[in-house]
Amino acid sequence: MGPAWIGPAWMGPAWIGPAWMGPAWIGQSHPVYQKKTAESQGILGQKIVYGNMNATPFFELGNEKRMKKNILFLVLLAFSVTAIFLNFNTPENSRSSDFRHMSFTGLFQEDSYQVDAEASEVKWTGRKLTGNHTGTVKIKSGNLNVDGDKLEGGMFIIDMTSMENEDIEDPDSRAKLMGHLRSEDFFGTATHPEAKLVITNVTYEEETEQYRVTGDLTIKGKTNSITFPAGLSNNGNTVTASADITFDRTKWDVRYGSGSIFKSLGDKAIYDDVDISVRLVARQ
């Protein structure tokens, strides 16, 4: 009959069947009893199951170190798959380009709010020695990334073709000014219809209760970094960001009438700095 029998199955102790039955069988189901029985028979490390040949094993004895490594590997694999799924199952704009939200911090990403172009506004001011001009320009699109009540990032696009003047009452004089501002002497809106600002860094300053924002501003196809103060208010599903930004237009090749470049202009010189006041209303 092959290997010797160790007691009948109905008596309780485990028995080891003949070789023709396949793997050796242990009749008791308790794992401790199985392990002790296997040790006494010198078969620890082999596949030990109970029941009949078609049953699913309740306890499989084997190399314990290898089993622990396998369990640890499965846990880490499950966590990694979950983290990747959560990162890619979010709106596109809420992800950073370098996937900085991966790993443990990736499980808690900021919310992305879409800018309401109609509710948002940008006002501009240009100055010269003899006075100044003011006007508006429309927001085309954008988004703000917010973590709780904290601004984390975002961007917005300005429709430069929508630029208008507000201080000149005479229609002909106003049209002349706007035609010049839209020309290649200034912003060249026919070839560069959009301007864009992309936030690259945000720091909250406790002393002023404002943000110090750094971003890449693109005008006429040229990009420079600028830094400015900003504020944020959160009203549930709506956030409002406001900022007063000053930039030197000559850094974007808008040089017409610049007193710093053309020294002989006298009182016809136009200041290099342009001020814009931005108010973005964004909703989830």
Secondary structure, 3 states (H helix, E strand, C coil): CCCCCCCCHHHCCCCCCCHHHCCCECCCCCHHHHHHHHHHHCCCCCCCECCCCCCCCCCCCCCHHHHHHHHHHHHHHHHHHHHHHHHHCCCHHHCCCCCCCCCHHHHCCCEEEEECCCCCEEEEEEEECCEEEEEEEEEEEEEEEEECCEEEEEEEEEEEEEEEECCCCCHHHHHHHHHHHHCCCCCCCCCCCEEEEEEEEEEEECCCCEEEEEEEEEECCEEEEEEEEEEEEEECCEEEEEEEEEEEHHHHCCCCCECCCCHHHHHHCEEEEEEEEEEEEEEC
